Amino acid sequence: MTGVQTCALPIYYDIKVDGAIASIPADVLLNRCAQTGDALSCAAVVRSGSGFVSSINGVLLNTNGIRIAEDEAFCDALADLRPGFEVYLQFDGFDDASDRRLRGRPMAQARKAAVANLAKYGVPVTLVSTVERGVNDGQVGRVVEFGLASPNVRGVNFQPVELRTEFLNAVDHLK
């Protein structure tokens, strides 16, 4: 492919959000269940005896785990949201270099501490790994092994990085 320019983009987010735990909208859960058969979404849909949807229950917290790793009182509060609550934990691997590339800083210790703290309070977890070829793709097996060895981990989700040429060209124009 000629004429396509690429650039390495360091990605770092420093976002602090308080009071952001909320339920997933009912239409999102219902659509996700109907379109993909996602077990967590389908489990949140409650049907009446006649087959009509009577309610949708469930909360999914998508997080990098830093506060969970550092604040056991927060983990205790999260445990009160069960049943129907799960943590969707960013878990890209164990390597500092790949963490710096994907997240801007080492995260392995915080991830492991978050899983341990959530296990202590019986909070279920899905590990979510953003995978980029040549960056952390060699850690996929180790992430799965870690999940299998952790009693509160219910699943592992892999999300491949997609760097589209339209995005990369737009970034080049901003230079």
Buried (B, 14 or more C-beta within 10 A) or exposed (E): EEEEEEEEEEEEEEEEEEEEBEBBEBEEBBEBBEEEEBEBBBBBBEEEEEEEEEEBBBBBBEBBBBBBBEEEEBBEEBBEBEEBBBBBBBBBBBBEEBBBBBBEEBBBEBBBBBBBBBBEBEBBBBBBBBBBEEBBBEBBEEBBEBBEEBEBBBBBEBEEEEBEEEEBBEBEEEE
